[in-house]
Amino acid sequence: MFMINALCRRFLICLTLLGSSQVFAQVSLFKAPRFAEAGHDIAIGAIVDDAAKDVTLSWTCGSDEYQAAMTTAGANRWTGTIPAQSVQGTELTYRVAVGKDDQSLITSPDVTLFICPQYTVLKPQPLALQQTVVVEKEWNSDDAAFGLLTPADGPPLGPAAIAGANGILYVLDSVKHRVLGFTADGSLSTTIEVPTSHASDLIIDPADNSVIVVSQLEDKIHKFQNGRLHEARSAALRKNFEYPAKFSYDRDSKKLYAPNQNHPEKLAAANQTPASELVEQPKDQQVTAEVQGNDLILKTENSSNVLVLPFDQPVGYIDETVTDENGIVWVLYTLEGDYRIRRLARIDTLNARAETTQINVWFSFDATRRMTATPAGVALMTGDTSHGRIVTFDYAGDVQ
């Protein structure tokens, strides 16, 4: 291990987050932690698809930069260690560089590792919820039914996103090229025709109920007011954001934001400023969550505290996280081996309280955003092979 003055920071285009793994073109980090305790060694693993001459692990801690050679573990797997003496302060960044026989160099994007003196371990308590099926219709059965497409050579496609504002639940029914709005009793209140079959995300401006539809594959953002197209804007969405990106909207700056391609822990604007330019993130609380063995670990943007939810069996993966208007974090996740059974966690980060329960929902189709916060809990767009459903889960416990 030795200190270096400069590091190659060439970034690649394709980034996918899968639990604690991060995949890049020709470089896959199969052991890519985002959280660590101070003073502990950190193991990093990489899979290199191409023939590699050498693989180097580099990291930055404070103003100091270090690197160490990774060693091969067979089958294109390489391992390296960030030593305990470097795991100090509040965070560090690391990356993997691969040198090939043709003298070319491939470097993964930076990964931020959050460091804390110790984790706050929460003992999950039972979560009391009131479940309500707001809408249930057979797929494609009538004009008000959700669309489901089952191609012969791909996964089923259904509603791409759900979002809520001012008592209305909006569903991006991308198969039928529209947005549907439903009241709390399941009545259809809004139908908006969308001029694309590739819409991938849905955001609502609660100030005036403007509906913003993102078509990332077409580099387009559509804004609707009072059910009519108000504005269509072009933006570099395919190039700068992982697909499908989950966008958020900041009312003050009137900009859309999503995790930046090269810096997934930061946010970049998708309109009105260049998408590659890092800008101040919106006021909505951002949550970083990952799986480490039997633990579900998360950190909110405005807190240095790292919360751990331990379970009796390994956590399979995290489907989604949302933060409600009270700052409560909701996590949709599964335990390993229970891939048809979803679980929901309600985490009060201010009072360090966690509650969890199993919920009866199905996801038989691909979607960008399956869950949205409501004033009383969360709403999910779900469905099996025959019916599509909007289901709400209202918190029925004691508010702390």
ROGUBA-883310 format. One record per residue (C-alpha): residue in one letter; x negated, z, y negated. Coordinates in steps of 0.02 Angstrom, whole numbers, padded with zeros to 5 digits, always signed. Layout:
N
aXZY/...
***
This chain:
400
m+00000+00000+00000/f-00065-00042-00173/m-00002-00060-00351/i+00023-00234-00420/n+00041-00295-00598/a+00164-00437-00570/l+00288-00489-00437/c+00367-00655-00401/r+00553-00638-00447/r+00622-00806-00396/f+00801-00780-00343/l+00906-00874-00216/i+01084-00933-00233/c+01175-00862-00082/l+01207-00674-00076/t+01332-00587+00038/l+01360-00399+00052/l+01411-00341+00224/g+01412-00151+00232/s+01230-00104+00214/s+01165-00278+00257/q+01124-00410+00128/v+01103-00593+00175/f+01005-00721+00076/a+00956-00899+00117/q+00815-00883+00246/v+00798-00695+00216/s+00921-00568+00289/l+00904-00382+00253/f+00983-00300+00404/k+00932-00128+00344/a+00963-00126+00156/p+01013+00048+00098/r+01081+00077-00077/f+01068+00267-00074/a+00928+00387-00028/e+00876+00568-00048/a+00721+00602-00150/g+00561+00629-00053/h+00615+00539+00107/d+00541+00381+00184/i+00655+00230+00171/a+00654+00101+00311/i+00690-00080+00265/g+00719-00218+00393/a+00721-00406+00368/i+00761-00558+00475/v+00667-00715+00424/d+00749-00876+00483/d+00599-00988+00450/a+00424-00970+00520/a+00336-00843+00409/k+00152-00821+00379/d+00175-00648+00303/v+00317-00539+00243/t+00294-00413+00102/l+00403-00269+00044/s+00389-00238-00144/w+00469-00103-00248/t+00472-00036-00426/c+00483+00149-00465/g+00486+00190-00649/s+00354+00082-00731/d+00249+00069-00573/e+00258-00074-00449/y+00201-00068-00268/q+00197-00175-00115/a+00161-00155+00070/a+00149-00277+00214/m+00295-00278+00335/t+00261-00285+00521/t+00345-00398+00648/a+00465-00320+00771/g+00496-00481+00870/a+00633-00613+00861/n+00595-00649+00676/r+00627-00465+00633/w+00512-00375+00514/t+00510-00192+00462/g+00433-00098+00317/t+00437+00074+00239/i+00448+00137+00061/p+00349+00301+00075/a+00424+00466+00023/q+00305+00488-00125/s+00383+00333-00207/v+00562+00392-00183/q+00571+00491-00343/g+00672+00488-00504/t+00849+00419-00509/e+00829+00243-00440/l+00707+00110-00382/t+00722-00075-00344/y+00653-00166-00194/r+00640-00344-00129/v+00566-00440+00017/a+00448-00588-00008/v+00413-00713+00130/g+00258-00825+00128/k+00264-00979+00240/d+00134-01094+00315/d+00164-01225+00181/q+00114-01092+00051/s+00290-01082-00020/l+00361-00911-00061/i+00540-00852-00042/t+00592-00689-00126/s+00756-00598-00103/p+00849-00535-00256/d+00816-00356-00309/v+00914-00218-00224/t+00941-00057-00322/l+00915+00104-00224/f+01001+00256-00302/i+00901+00416-00279/c+00970+00591-00295/p+00896+00764-00261/q+01031+00792-00132/y+01196+00721-00076/t+01361+00809-00108/v+01441+00814+00064/l+01630+00820+00062/k+01736+00881+00206/p+01880+00757+00219/q+02051+00838+00217/p+02214+00761+00282/l+02288+00636+00160/a+02476+00647+00132/l+02552+00478+00087/q+02726+00408+00065/q+02730+00232+00138/t+02856+00104+00074/v+02875-00077+00129/v+02918-00158-00039/v+02930-00337+00024/e+02939-00404+00202/k+02974-00586+00242/e+02938-00706+00382/w+02796-00820+00332/n+02854-00986+00255/s+03037-00944+00293/d+03109-00982+00120/d+03060-01013-00060/a+03028-00828-00093/a+02926-00802+00066/f+02737-00795+00062/g+02641-00945+00123/l+02530-00940+00278/l+02420-01085+00332/t+02346-01086+00508/p+02220-01229+00520/a+02159-01282+00691/d+01976-01265+00644/g+01973-01110+00536/p+02045-00936+00503/p+02224-00915+00441/l+02245-00921+00253/g+02373-00814+00164/p+02395-00732-00007/a+02224-00721-00088/a+02246-00570-00201/i+02362-00433-00263/a+02363-00347-00433/g+02478-00225-00519/a+02524-00189-00700/n+02670-00108-00791/g+02774-00080-00635/i+02756-00259-00569/l+02656-00307-00414/y+02585-00483-00428/v+02532-00584-00276/l+02424-00739-00282/d+02515-00847-00155/s+02378-00978-00153/v+02447-01074-00004/k+02602-01115-00107/h+02506-01134-00272/r+02592-00993-00365/v+02595-00812-00422/l+02743-00702-00374/g+02790-00542-00466/f+02892-00405-00382/t+02974-00248-00451/a+02962-00080-00363/d+03122-00114-00266/g+03056-00280-00200/s+03154-00394-00317/l+03068-00556-00366/s+03045-00549-00555/t+02915-00683-00590/t+02864-00851-00518/i+02718-00943-00597/e+02663-01114-00537/v+02473-01127-00526/p+02393-01300-00544/t+02270-01278-00400/s+02267-01247-00214/h+02097-01161-00223/a+02140-01005-00325/s+02038-00857-00263/d+02073-00707-00376/l+02208-00632-00486/i+02190-00517-00636/i+02324-00447-00751/d+02299-00399-00933/p+02415-00247-00947/a+02420-00261-01136/d+02536-00412-01132/n+02557-00447-00945/s+02451-00604-00958/v+02412-00672-00785/i+02235-00733-00758/v+02201-00842-00605/v+02024-00882-00552/s+01984-01040-00455/q+01802-01005-00416/l+01769-01160-00311/e+01831-01268-00455/d+01741-01170-00592/k+01909-01142-00678/i+01999-00994-00758/h+02185-01011-00796/k+02277-00892-00911/f+02467-00882-00911/q+02580-00800-01040/n+02768-00781-01014/g+02753-00883-00856/r+02674-01034-00941/l+02496-01097-00942/h+02417-01035-01103/e+02235-01081-01077/a+02121-01164-00950/r+01936-01130-00964/s+01784-01195-00871/a+01649-01073-00815/a+01498-01077-00699/l+01581-00975-00563/r+01512-01055-00405/k+01332-01047-00462/n+01327-00872-00532/f+01443-00769-00423/e+01457-00735-00239/y+01612-00815-00163/p+01744-00748-00163/a+01705-00637-00313/k+01819-00496-00367/f+01837-00505-00556/s+01891-00372-00679/y+01954-00392-00857/d+01899-00297-01011/r+02033-00297-01146/d+01913-00254-01288/s+01795-00400-01260/k+01928-00512-01179/k+01805-00562-01043/l+01807-00570-00855/y+01670-00482-00759/a+01606-00483-00581/p+01449-00423-00491/n+01302-00529-00545/q+01230-00644-00411/n+01051-00585-00431/h+01090-00404-00476/p+01243-00351-00374/e+01242-00177-00450/k+01266-00251-00624/l+01405-00355-00698/a+01402-00521-00788/a+01530-00606-00899/a+01620-00758-00830/n+01687-00829-00992/q+01648-00835-01178/t+01465-00798-01140/p+01346-00883-01018/a+01386-00817-00843/s+01201-00789-00807/e+01182-00672-00956/l+01196-00488-00916/v+01313-00403-01038/e+01386-00231-01063/q+01504-00193-00921/p+01687-00153-00951/k+01754+00023-00965/d+01833+00020-00792/q+01738+00137-00676/q+01630+00039-00556/v+01601+00106-00380/t+01457+00071-00263/a+01497+00113-00082/e+01409+00085+00083/v+01402+00139+00264/q+01258+00238+00339/g+01293+00282+00520/n+01436+00407+00527/d+01438+00425+00339/l+01535+00337+00203/i+01433+00352+00043/l+01485+00311-00134/k+01432+00330-00314/t+01529+00298-00473/e+01449+00208-00619/n+01460+00353-00742/s+01393+00488-00626/s+01224+00520-00545/n+01309+00616-00406/v+01314+00534-00234/l+01461+00583-00124/v+01456+00579+00066/l+01606+00579+00183/p+01547+00618+00361/f+01650+00567+00513/d+01642+00604+00699/q+01605+00422+00741/p+01512+00281+00654/v+01597+00193+00510/g+01625+00010+00549/y+01639-00063+00374/i+01720-00045+00204/d+01859-00168+00166/e+01885-00127-00017/t+01873+00005-00153/v+01984+00023-00307/t+01993+00153-00445/d+02161+00205-00515/e+02204+00249-00695/n+02163+00433-00662/g+01988+00396-00601/i+02032+00425-00418/v+01935+00312-00299/w+02030+00237-00152/v+01931+00165-00006/l+02003+00055+00131/y+01889+00063+00283/t+01878+00061+00473/l+01785+00166+00600/e+01676+00077+00727/g+01776+00018+00877/d+01942+00035+00783/y+01942-00136+00702/r+02132-00155+00713/i+02159+00017+00635/r+02133+00038+00449/r+02103+00203+00362/l+02125+00253+00181/a+02022+00381+00086/r+02072+00459-00080/i+01919+00530-00170/d+01932+00638-00324/t+01754+00620-00388/l+01778+00744-00532/n+01833+00886-00417/a+01728+00829-00267/r+01880+00818-00154/a+01911+00690-00016/e+02066+00657+00088/t+02085+00528+00227/t+02217+00462+00345/q+02254+00318+00463/i+02375+00186+00399/n+02479+00056+00490/v+02430-00109+00410/w+02373-00278+00476/f+02266-00415+00399/s+02292-00574+00499/f+02225-00688+00362/d+02076-00706+00246/a+02096-00634+00070/t+01990-00594-00082/r+02082-00439-00143/r+02199-00346-00024/m+02224-00185-00120/t+02269-00136-00298/a+02293+00031-00382/t+02467+00089-00436/p+02516+00238-00546/a+02556+00339-00388/g+02428+00271-00264/v+02389+00097-00199/a+02480-00061-00144/l+02418-00177-00007/m+02457-00358+00034/t+02463-00359+00224/g+02539-00456+00366/d+02535-00497+00550/t+02559-00666+00634/s+02747-00672+00596/h+02779-00578+00432/g+02696-00548+00264/r+02718-00380+00179/i+02683-00284+00020/v+02662-00101+00066/t+02637+00042-00057/f+02557+00210-00017/d+02603+00343-00145/y+02502+00504-00149/a+02609+00647-00082/g+02484+00788-00094/d+02444+00915-00228/v+02358+00837-00378/q+02203+00939-00418/
***
